[in-house]
Amino acid sequence: MKTETELEIFLVCVPGFETVLRAEAIEKGFKKPTCSQGGVTIRGGWSVAWRANLELRGASKVLVRIATFKVQHLSQLDRRAHDVDWQALLQPEGTVRVEASCKKSKIYHQKAAAERIAKAISDTTGAKISDDGELVIKARIFEDHCTISIDTSGTALHKRGSKEALNKAPMRETLAALLLRSCGYQGSEPVVDPMCGSGTFVIEAAEIAAKKKAGRHRHFAFEQLITFDADLWARMKAKDISIKPEPHFYGFDRDPGAIDRSRANAERADVLDDCTFTNQPISALKAPNGPTGLIIINPPYGVRIGEIKKLSNLYQSLGQVLKDEFTGWRVGLVTSADKLAKSTGLAFDDNTLAFSHGGIKVKLYQAQL
Ligand SMILES: C[S@@+](CC[C@H](N)C(=O)[O-])C[C@H]1O[C@@H](n2cnc3c(N)ncnc32)[C@H](O)[C@@H]1O
């Protein structure tokens, strides 16, 4: 390990889920996580940032803060950016991308700000600056205060490295994990998704139950940093606490292609034995034998009035089949309109969780059947 100085590590998540991610961070042994808009801050050395990337299911990115300072002019930014010890971080043969955002600040020109930081990096390390660089340095200038971070994840963390077969409107794995946790799912009960698409909820639930590490199949940007220690990382990855889960996981969809994709994705994630995917419309849905558990579902959304009207029959049938067949189960429904949720006829709790999914405002509705 080349350095273990204490760092501020920011775990980015879908806004609205900060407390849910915090709960996961606490459960996984990260010290004193605190929530702020859009994420959770933890502290620790580089190995803590690696473990966050590897184990946390709800974080979409792990950013390590490397500098923070007051700044009002580009010349000042130039100086302060040159003061950062880039040589302790970046490989001279590496390729780096710099992104800057400016809000409520004297420096308002994002491109100029990014250029100053990029120049400081190439002057001090020789690293190549390119828009295609996998290693991303992020500068946020807000109210004349600049925070520079390294994106240690690289490709966003919902890409677990095992899903290749995508459905039309797939749920991101990170969001699926946060929604499962929001519904009280801890890995010890069966989960059913009656409209499973590419199987995201079902596979994520099975992985959680099997205690598999979220990022076990992928690479991360931090592997390119000077602070990376390949031996320590290999040991961290090899620590296997996975188990054979007790509950079983079920996905259904009326589209046979979706079922094929779900199976292929589950196989790549090594959880196919714990899952059953069946090509079937919701009208044929029956509760699996065994204990009750969680039904989690994001049916097709409607945004315009005409679409909502068209979909209300589908939501009505869904609600009816759940009431008839799933007594004792809990349900978590993600949809875009209160009217659609109402069409199910289910008695949802008053507490809904609002968030944005693919640019559409949606809510998580929960009920006990
Ligand atoms: C928004 S997608 C679900 C996405 C999924 N959560 C994922 O991660 O890929 C909705 C799914 O509902 C399925 N569907 C629509 N009507 C259905 C019905 N009557 N019975 C079963 N599945 C249905 C569609 O085929 C589609 O795959």
The ligand as a Tripos MOL2 file, in Angstrom:
@<TRIPOS>MOLECULE
LIG
   27    29     1     0     0
SMALL
NO_CHARGES

@<TRIPOS>ATOM
      1 C1        -40.5480   -1.3320  -17.8390 C.3       1 LIG1
      2 S1        -40.2950   -2.9630  -18.3150 S.3       1 LIG1
      3 C2        -39.5860   -3.7060  -16.8880 C.3       1 LIG1
      4 C3        -38.1010   -3.4980  -16.8740 C.3       1 LIG1
      5 C4        -37.3860   -4.3900  -15.9150 C.3       1 LIG1
      6 N1        -37.5930   -4.0000  -14.5180 N.3       1 LIG1
      7 C5        -35.8970   -4.4370  -16.2480 C.2       1 LIG1
      8 O1        -35.0710   -4.1280  -15.3980 O.co2     1 LIG1
      9 O2        -35.5360   -4.7610  -17.3810 O.co2     1 LIG1
     10 C6        -41.9240   -3.6100  -18.3160 C.3       1 LIG1
     11 C7        -42.0470   -5.0730  -18.7630 C.3       1 LIG1
     12 O3        -43.4110   -5.4510  -18.5940 O.3       1 LIG1
     13 C8        -43.6960   -6.4630  -19.5610 C.3       1 LIG1
     14 N2        -45.1560   -6.5580  -19.6790 N.ar      1 LIG1
     15 C9        -46.0320   -5.6440  -20.1750 C.ar      1 LIG1
     16 N3        -47.2940   -6.0970  -20.0620 N.ar      1 LIG1
     17 C10       -47.2390   -7.3300  -19.4740 C.ar      1 LIG1
     18 C11       -48.2030   -8.2930  -19.0860 C.ar      1 LIG1
     19 N4        -49.5050   -8.0960  -19.3020 N.pl3     1 LIG1
     20 N5        -47.7770   -9.4230  -18.4900 N.ar      1 LIG1
     21 C12       -46.4390   -9.6390  -18.2620 C.ar      1 LIG1
     22 N6        -45.4810   -8.7650  -18.6480 N.ar      1 LIG1
     23 C13       -45.8690   -7.6150  -19.2210 C.ar      1 LIG1
     24 C14       -42.9810   -5.9650  -20.8000 C.3       1 LIG1
     25 O4        -42.7450   -7.0300  -21.7060 O.3       1 LIG1
     26 C15       -41.6900   -5.3610  -20.2200 C.3       1 LIG1
     27 O5        -40.6370   -6.2920  -20.2670 O.3       1 LIG1
@<TRIPOS>BOND
     1     1     2 1
     2     2     3 1
     3     2    10 1
     4     3     4 1
     5     4     5 1
     6     5     6 1
     7     5     7 1
     8     7     8 2
     9     7     9 1
    10    10    11 1
    11    11    12 1
    12    11    26 1
    13    12    13 1
    14    13    14 1
    15    13    24 1
    16    14    15 ar
    17    14    23 ar
    18    15    16 ar
    19    16    17 ar
    20    17    18 ar
    21    17    23 ar
    22    18    19 1
    23    18    20 ar
    24    20    21 ar
    25    21    22 ar
    26    22    23 ar
    27    24    25 1
    28    24    26 1
    29    26    27 1
@<TRIPOS>SUBSTRUCTURE
     1 LIG1         1 GROUP 0 **** ****
